[in-house]
Structure formats: C-alpha cells, structure tokens
Amino acid sequence: MSDQTPLVRIEGLSKHFGDTVALDNLTLDIAKGEFVTFLGPSGCGKSTTLRILGGFERPTTGRVILDGEDVTRQPPEKRHVNMVFQDYALFPHMTVAQNVAFGLELKGMSRSEIRRRSEEIMSFLELESYASRYPLQLSGGQRQRVALARALAPDPALLLLDEPLGALDAKLRGQVQQELKSIQRRTRKTFFFVTHDQEEALTMSDRIVVMNKGKVEQDGTPEELYFRPASRFVAEFIGETNLLSGQMRGTEGDKVVMDWENTTLLGTAPAGIPGKGQPITASVRLEKLGFSAERPQTANAVQGRVVGKTFLGSRMAVQVAVGDGDVLLKAYVDVQTGQSVDDDLIWIGWEPDNMAVLND
C-alpha cells in the first residue's frame, strides 16, 4: 500500500435498525498514521461506525476496505483491527502480563514470541512493574494503559477506541489524553477515536469528523472546525460562540458582506457563498473579539456597552449590549482588560477571517 492510498476506505455505509437510520450513506477515507476522532452527541452514528469497522455490526449497505481488502463481511478476529472499550474489558482473574498476552495467544504465536512481544509492549507503555498485578489492584489510568497495551500487542493496522477515557476523573483524564496522543505518535498507528467530549477531540486529534443524525456535519482539523465551522450545529457543539443573524448583501473578493444591526460586516464562508438577499447567520468565537476605546482598525467594528463580567481565573468573560441593547456579544479577554472596562461605550473589533458564515 502506498502512502497515498488510505488505510481505511468507508464507501456508502448505511445502517438501519428497523425504521431508525443510525448511519446514512457515510463515505470517508482514513490515512495511515492518522488520529481521527468521531465527535457528536449520543445517537449520531459514531459508535455504530466504530462497531462496523471492528466487525461487530454488519452494515445495511456499503463497504469497508482495510489495507486494500474488502473486510465488510469478515468477523472481528479475521480483521487486522483491535479495540479499546470504554470499560477496558480487562480479565479480572488475569495479571497485567496475562491480559497483555491474551491477544497474542489467540493469534497462535509461540510461547517465546508471546513473552518477547508482551515484554516489549509493557516496557514501551511503562507497565513492567505492574506485570504481576491484577486489574483491581490498578488505578483507572493504569487499567486504561493495560487495555491499550493488550490492544497494541498484536500490532493491528487500525486501533478503535470507544470513549476509552469516560471512566476517568477530570484531572487524570487530561493526563491520559496527552499520554494517548504521545503513544499514537510514537507507534505511528492509525487511531479511530469516538467521543462526545469536544475538548477531548480538540486536544487529541489530527482530524475531527463531526457527526449529527447519521451524517457528517463537517470533517477537518481541530482549528478548522473551531474557527471556521460550516454549520450552526458545529459552531454550537464545539466550544462557545457568538451567533450573529443578518442579511446577505453580496461579496467583496472572497469575503461575504452581511448587514447586521445596521452595520456592514465581512466574513468567510467555509460552506460556500449564500444567495444574495437571504438571511444568514455567522459565528465569531469569544476570544477573537477585541476591545478598544476608539474605533479599531479591524474591518469589522461595532459599539456597545458592557453589561456583565465574569471572572474565570486566567481570563474574564465580558458581555456587551449592542445597538438598542437587545443583542449581546460575549468576549473572552485577559483579566487586566476585563477590569479596565466598565459600563461606558466601547468598541469591539474583529477581522473577517475570524467570522464564519454558516450554511444553516
């Protein structure tokens, strides 16, 4: 397989459970060595896709090509794929070493080869000192690492991870996120990660596929999805944003011109240029709004009055009433800036590249 050929090719995948459409004609390529995250709310189709890739579900229509081979009808044990479950699914009566060796035994490897590979992967994941312990004697983070070692030991082409950090507390979760990404980089394995946690997806992924109602809402890098969302769903699902509702007036070069609150604004259109005269909504992230006493040099600028401030530790959230006071803009600013603004009239400015016109 050349580097240009995708490791995984999903072609027209659909899955129906009775009258319920869990997955609706999904087509997607995943490159070798990519960390791809499927992100979305419960019932959006992300776990169904993962189970089809693993061979645990049969699609209603469509194909799964892995390493150039059609594996759509193959059972899990025949695929060069392994899975890390949300509850880790470790065998409680087996030691760490025995859990890690389990998949190698299933492959029929010799005893000496099993020992060599088990020791190699446990060393790689710094588990040697826990080899003789049982899962109940380990912390949540250690169990997660053992589950990962067991899944990586047979050297799969594709690793599927089904919300594997869901059982960890917030502090440990952050540590394991970094560890997991580091392991993926060092092994150069292809990871297919499923989560409903937007922050987790932004932190760990090379690429995020946002799912909604069985379909792909947007597919791109974390930066693209955060700063240039294509739809209202993506803008609201990933992070916090200001949604500005106005009228499409035309274009200026590659920028969209919109009327909003008696002001002309310029923005980008990640999902394509809307029709002239139609109502449109744009997204501007809170940290992209700047404050100033005088009109700023930015292409977009409006006047408003500060009506609320919330101290968040390293920054402040400031609410500004625009126009007649019916419209509120919210901005993240540093604490010093937040403390210096009061209820006087101020200017808020932002650049066109930081405003994305949405497709719905």
Salt bridges, closest charged atoms under 4 A:
GLU11 OE1 - ARG63 NH2 2.85
ASP24 OD2 - LYS215 NZ 3.53
ASP29 OD2 - ARG9 NH2 2.75
GLU34 OE1 - ARG207 NH1 3.10
GLU57 OE1 - LYS15 NZ 3.71
GLU57 OE2 - ARG51 NE 3.62
ASP70 OD2 - ARG63 NH1 3.49
GLU113 OE2 - ARG116 NH2 2.86
GLU120 OE2 - ARG116 NH1 3.61
GLU120 OE1 - ARG117 NH1 2.51
ASP155 OD1 - LYS189 NZ 2.54
GLU163 OE1 - HIS196 ND1 2.87
GLU179 OE1 - ARG145 NE 3.19
ASP197 OD2 - ARG173 NH2 3.69
GLU200 OE1 - ARG173 NE 2.73
ASP206 OD1 - LYS181 NZ 2.96
ASP219 OD1 - ARG207 NE 2.87
GLU236 OE1 - ARG232 NE 3.53
GLU240 OE2 - LYS330 NZ 2.93
ASP254 OD1 - LYS255 NZ 3.21
ASP259 OD1 - ARG249 NH1 3.17
ASP353 OD1 - LYS255 NZ 3.29
